[in-house]
Amino acid sequence: MATPGSACIDQSAPHGRGARRAHLVVTYHYIREHNSDGVTGVTPQEFAGQIRAIQAQYRVVTVEEFAVQHVCEGGLAVITFDDALRDQAVAAAILDDLGLPGVFFAPMRPYSHEPDRWCPQHLLHALANELGWAELERRVSPHLAGVAIDANEADRLYHYEVPHKRRLKYALAFALPAAEAAAVLREVNARVGLRADDWYLTAAQLRALEDAGHALGGHGFDHVPYNTLSPKAQAADMHRAVRLMNQLFGTLPRALAYPFGRFTPVTAALARACGYIHTFTTEDRIDAKFVRDEIARRANVAADPPVGRRPAQES
């Protein structure tokens, strides 16, 4: 992770006895009572239990405080949410009851005036949730003939996913150009009729989160991996996202979570130029499914290694 213009310098050794405690940055996606073939997450009860366990061992801070203090102070925790999914309203209410802040990284296409406001990766999840994974794969596979799949990379990026789902996710997120992947999924959805409005938090809900003391953060416009885009396309996506977020929610210091956790040196330079106060990759954050194990592991070691041993998923 990176903080442009950090105000303090860490003088402590990174490892060994007496080292500064590592931070815990956790990422959540779906908070729901029941998983499906296309969407998996944690239950509200599991979420509340994890947050209490985090609170017992770390100081939970706002993302703005983290951006300033993470170099100088150890043992901070940040609760993050990707994609502005409708499920996350339940998690926000739990955080409110506990008096804790979160940061919600929201892609901007769902809040635009575009005729189709689905981000492709989320449409994939919604279609799998509706149709079942096997049926979705049957409908999409004819469009993937001849598309090269790097199996090792698919396994690495989607390590948290069962093997038979990795190929399709990788093909639509990385192997196919973003516009082609979007067109394939929208063609399928033309016969299914799922609405983006039913999948994402509304703009009014996001404003209410900010009013309650949570933060909104950047997550791109189209939620595509920046390392698959040209520098010009990266700039276009990030500029559109920043402009629309400022129009809808005001110009505030904000953090950025790279979509899919992927970026290039150009992306990092763009983020600085756009004024983002901190950037997160998936390597910087722990996925919800690993939180309990990670807290237990850290409690049993003398000094924490850097975060990233169990990288967060990016959906």
NUDREN-712943 format. One record per residue (C-alpha): residue number from 1; x, y, z. Coordinates in steps of 0.1 Angstrom, whole numbers, padded with zeros to 4 digits, always signed. Example, Ala and Ser with C-alpha at 12.3 -4.5 7.8 and 13.67 -1.06 7.14 Angstrom:
<pts>
PT     i       x       y       z
PT     1   +0123   -0045   +0078
PT     2   +0137   -0011   +0071
</pts>
This chain:
<pts>
PT     i       x       y       z
PT     1   +0000   +0000   +0000
PT     2   +0011   +0036   -0005
PT     3   +0005   +0070   +0010
PT     4   +0014   +0100   -0011
PT     5   +0033   +0125   +0010
PT     6   +0032   +0107   +0043
PT     7   +0041   +0131   +0072
PT     8   +0062   +0108   +0093
PT     9   +0090   +0082   +0089
PT    10   +0090   +0049   +0107
PT    11   +0123   +0044   +0126
PT    12   +0115   +0009   +0139
PT    13   +0128   -0024   +0125
PT    14   +0103   -0041   +0102
PT    15   +0109   -0076   +0118
PT    16   +0121   -0091   +0150
PT    17   +0114   -0087   +0187
PT    18   +0102   -0052   +0195
PT    19   +0091   -0044   +0160
PT    20   +0061   -0023   +0154
PT    21   +0029   -0044   +0153
PT    22   +0016   -0050   +0118
PT    23   -0017   -0035   +0108
PT    24   -0048   -0054   +0098
PT    25   -0067   -0042   +0068
PT    26   -0097   -0064   +0061
PT    27   -0119   -0065   +0030
PT    28   -0155   -0076   +0027
PT    29   -0178   -0081   -0002
PT    30   -0210   -0100   +0004
PT    31   -0227   -0099   +0038
PT    32   -0257   -0123   +0036
PT    33   -0275   -0150   +0054
PT    34   -0270   -0176   +0026
PT    35   -0244   -0181   +0000
PT    36   -0252   -0192   -0036
PT    37   -0235   -0209   -0064
PT    38   -0225   -0175   -0077
PT    39   -0220   -0154   -0046
PT    40   -0202   -0163   -0014
PT    41   -0197   -0142   +0017
PT    42   -0200   -0141   +0054
PT    43   -0232   -0140   +0074
PT    44   -0241   -0109   +0095
PT    45   -0235   -0129   +0126
PT    46   -0200   -0140   +0114
PT    47   -0193   -0104   +0104
PT    48   -0202   -0090   +0138
PT    49   -0180   -0117   +0155
PT    50   -0151   -0109   +0133
PT    51   -0153   -0072   +0140
PT    52   -0155   -0078   +0177
PT    53   -0124   -0100   +0175
PT    54   -0106   -0073   +0155
PT    55   -0116   -0046   +0179
PT    56   -0102   -0067   +0208
PT    57   -0067   -0067   +0194
PT    58   -0064   -0036   +0172
PT    59   -0074   +0000   +0172
PT    60   -0100   +0004   +0144
PT    61   -0095   +0037   +0127
PT    62   -0109   +0057   +0098
PT    63   -0091   +0054   +0065
PT    64   -0081   +0090   +0067
PT    65   -0064   +0084   +0101
PT    66   -0048   +0053   +0087
PT    67   -0033   +0072   +0058
PT    68   -0016   +0096   +0083
PT    69   -0007   +0073   +0111
PT    70   +0001   +0039   +0096
PT    71   +0038   +0046   +0093
PT    72   +0042   +0060   +0128
PT    73   +0019   +0037   +0148
PT    74   +0014   +0000   +0148
PT    75   -0016   -0022   +0155
PT    76   -0041   -0003   +0135
PT    77   -0071   -0019   +0117
PT    78   -0092   -0007   +0088
PT    79   -0125   -0023   +0078
PT    80   -0130   -0020   +0041
PT    81   -0157   -0030   +0017
PT    82   -0154   -0033   -0021
PT    83   -0179   -0027   -0048
PT    84   -0207   -0008   -0030
PT    85   -0229   -0040   -0029
PT    86   -0264   -0038   -0015
PT    87   -0255   -0065   +0010
PT    88   -0231   -0040   +0027
PT    89   -0260   -0020   +0043
PT    90   -0263   -0048   +0069
PT    91   -0226   -0045   +0077
PT    92   -0228   -0007   +0080
PT    93   -0256   -0010   +0105
PT    94   -0235   -0034   +0126
PT    95   -0205   -0011   +0125
PT    96   -0228   +0018   +0136
PT    97   -0240   -0002   +0166
PT    98   -0204   -0008   +0176
PT    99   -0194   +0028   +0169
PT   100   -0167   +0019   +0144
PT   101   -0159   +0034   +0110
PT   102   -0156   +0016   +0076
PT   103   -0145   +0026   +0042
PT   104   -0166   +0017   +0012
PT   105   -0148   +0015   -0022
PT   106   -0174   +0022   -0049
PT   107   -0170   +0019   -0087
PT   108   -0188   +0047   -0104
PT   109   -0205   +0031   -0134
PT   110   -0235   +0021   -0113
PT   111   -0240   +0058   -0104
PT   112   -0236   +0072   -0139
PT   113   -0261   +0080   -0166
PT   114   -0248   +0052   -0188
PT   115   -0276   +0031   -0204
PT   116   -0261   -0001   -0188
PT   117   -0248   +0006   -0153
PT   118   -0235   -0029   -0146
PT   119   -0198   -0034   -0139
PT   120   -0190   -0066   -0159
PT   121   -0175   -0085   -0130
PT   122   -0205   -0079   -0108
PT   123   -0228   -0088   -0136
PT   124   -0210   -0121   -0138
PT   125   -0217   -0127   -0101
PT   126   -0253   -0117   -0104
PT   127   -0259   -0139   -0134
PT   128   -0242   -0169   -0116
PT   129   -0263   -0161   -0086
PT   130   -0295   -0162   -0108
PT   131   -0286   -0190   -0132
PT   132   -0261   -0212   -0114
PT   133   -0225   -0214   -0124
PT   134   -0228   -0243   -0148
PT   135   -0256   -0227   -0168
PT   136   -0238   -0194   -0169
PT   137   -0206   -0211   -0181
PT   138   -0226   -0230   -0208
PT   139   -0240   -0197   -0221
PT   140   -0206   -0179   -0221
PT   141   -0183   -0206   -0232
PT   142   -0190   -0202   -0270
PT   143   -0177   -0167   -0268
PT   144   -0144   -0179   -0253
PT   145   -0133   -0202   -0282
PT   146   -0096   -0196   -0289
PT   147   -0091   -0173   -0258
PT   148   -0058   -0181   -0241
PT   149   -0061   -0189   -0204
PT   150   -0030   -0187   -0182
PT   151   -0040   -0215   -0158
PT   152   -0012   -0208   -0133
PT   153   -0021   -0171   -0132
PT   154   -0058   -0179   -0129
PT   155   -0050   -0202   -0099
PT   156   -0029   -0175   -0083
PT   157   -0054   -0147   -0087
PT   158   -0084   -0167   -0078
PT   159   -0068   -0188   -0051
PT   160   -0099   -0184   -0029
PT   161   -0122   -0198   -0055
PT   162   -0130   -0234   -0062
PT   163   -0110   -0245   -0092
PT   164   -0138   -0250   -0117
PT   165   -0148   -0213   -0114
PT   166   -0114   -0199   -0119
PT   167   -0112   -0202   -0157
PT   168   -0143   -0183   -0165
PT   169   -0135   -0155   -0140
PT   170   -0100   -0151   -0153
PT   171   -0112   -0152   -0190
PT   172   -0137   -0124   -0184
PT   173   -0115   -0102   -0162
PT   174   -0081   -0106   -0178
PT   175   -0080   -0127   -0210
PT   176   -0107   -0109   -0229
PT   177   -0105   -0071   -0236
PT   178   -0128   -0054   -0211
PT   179   -0152   -0042   -0238
PT   180   -0156   -0077   -0252
PT   181   -0162   -0093   -0218
PT   182   -0188   -0067   -0210
PT   183   -0206   -0073   -0243
PT   184   -0207   -0111   -0237
PT   185   -0222   -0107   -0202
PT   186   -0247   -0080   -0214
PT   187   -0258   -0103   -0242
PT   188   -0265   -0130   -0216
PT   189   -0283   -0106   -0194
PT   190   -0305   -0093   -0222
PT   191   -0323   -0126   -0219
PT   192   -0323   -0127   -0181
PT   193   -0331   -0091   -0172
PT   194   -0311   -0084   -0140
PT   195   -0311   -0048   -0129
PT   196   -0280   -0030   -0116
PT   197   -0302   -0010   -0092
PT   198   -0310   -0042   -0073
PT   199   -0273   -0051   -0068
PT   200   -0256   -0019   -0056
PT   201   -0262   +0005   -0028
PT   202   -0279   +0036   -0040
PT   203   -0262   +0070   -0041
PT   204   -0285   +0082   -0013
PT   205   -0273   +0052   +0008
PT   206   -0236   +0061   +0001
PT   207   -0242   +0097   +0011
PT   208   -0258   +0084   +0043
PT   209   -0228   +0063   +0050
PT   210   -0206   +0094   +0048
PT   211   -0229   +0114   +0070
PT   212   -0227   +0086   +0096
PT   213   -0189   +0089   +0097
PT   214   -0178   +0062   +0072
PT   215   -0157   +0070   +0042
PT   216   -0162   +0065   +0005
PT   217   -0133   +0055   -0016
PT   218   -0124   +0052   -0053
PT   219   -0127   +0019   -0071
PT   220   -0124   +0030   -0107
PT   221   -0153   +0037   -0131
PT   222   -0158   +0004   -0148
PT   223   -0141   -0018   -0122
PT   224   -0115   -0033   -0147
PT   225   -0080   -0043   -0137
PT   226   -0058   -0013   -0146
PT   227   -0028   -0034   -0156
PT   228   -0049   -0046   -0186
PT   229   -0054   -0011   -0199
PT   230   -0032   +0013   -0218
PT   231   -0020   +0044   -0199
PT   232   -0045   +0065   -0218
PT   233   -0074   +0041   -0209
PT   234   -0063   +0041   -0173
PT   235   -0064   +0079   -0172
PT   236   -0098   +0080   -0188
PT   237   -0113   +0055   -0163
PT   238   -0098   +0071   -0133
PT   239   -0107   +0107   -0143
PT   240   -0143   +0097   -0150
PT   241   -0145   +0080   -0116
PT   242   -0130   +0109   -0097
PT   243   -0151   +0135   -0115
PT   244   -0184   +0116   -0109
PT   245   -0176   +0108   -0073
PT   246   -0168   +0145   -0066
PT   247   -0201   +0156   -0083
PT   248   -0222   +0131   -0063
PT   249   -0205   +0131   -0029
PT   250   -0183   +0162   -0027
PT   251   -0146   +0167   -0030
PT   252   -0130   +0151   +0000
PT   253   -0097   +0133   +0008
PT   254   -0103   +0098   -0004
PT   255   -0084   +0065   -0006
PT   256   -0084   +0042   -0037
PT   257   -0086   +0005   -0039
PT   258   -0073   -0007   -0072
PT   259   -0099   -0028   -0090
PT   260   -0088   -0065   -0088
PT   261   -0058   -0051   -0069
PT   262   -0039   -0047   -0102
PT   263   -0020   -0016   -0112
PT   264   +0011   -0003   -0130
PT   265   +0035   +0025   -0123
PT   266   +0013   +0047   -0145
PT   267   -0017   +0038   -0122
PT   268   +0002   +0048   -0091
PT   269   +0012   +0081   -0107
PT   270   -0024   +0088   -0118
PT   271   -0036   +0081   -0083
PT   272   -0012   +0106   -0068
PT   273   -0021   +0132   -0095
PT   274   -0058   +0127   -0088
PT   275   -0052   +0134   -0051
PT   276   -0059   +0100   -0035
PT   277   -0044   +0100   +0000
PT   278   -0038   +0062   +0001
PT   279   -0040   +0033   -0023
PT   280   -0047   -0004   -0015
PT   281   -0040   -0036   -0034
PT   282   -0054   -0070   -0026
PT   283   -0019   -0079   -0012
PT   284   -0023   -0052   +0014
PT   285   -0056   -0066   +0027
PT   286   -0069   -0098   +0043
PT   287   -0100   -0114   +0030
PT   288   -0130   -0120   +0053
PT   289   -0127   -0157   +0050
PT   290   -0092   -0156   +0065
PT   291   -0098   -0131   +0094
PT   292   -0101   -0156   +0122
PT   293   -0071   -0176   +0112
PT   294   -0050   -0145   +0107
PT   295   -0058   -0130   +0141
PT   296   -0050   -0164   +0157
PT   297   -0018   -0167   +0138
PT   298   -0007   -0132   +0148
PT   299   -0015   -0138   +0184
PT   300   +0009   -0168   +0184
PT   301   +0040   -0151   +0169
PT   302   +0064   -0128   +0186
PT   303   +0065   -0103   +0158
PT   304   +0041   -0100   +0129
PT   305   +0053   -0105   +0093
PT   306   +0040   -0080   +0068
PT   307   +0003   -0084   +0058
PT   308   -0004   -0101   +0025
PT   309   +0002   -0137   +0033
PT   310   -0035   -0144   +0026
PT   311   -0044   -0117   +0001
PT   312   -0079   -0104   -0002
PT   313   -0101   -0115   -0030
PT   314   -0112   -0090   -0056
PT   315   -0146   -0096   -0070
</pts>
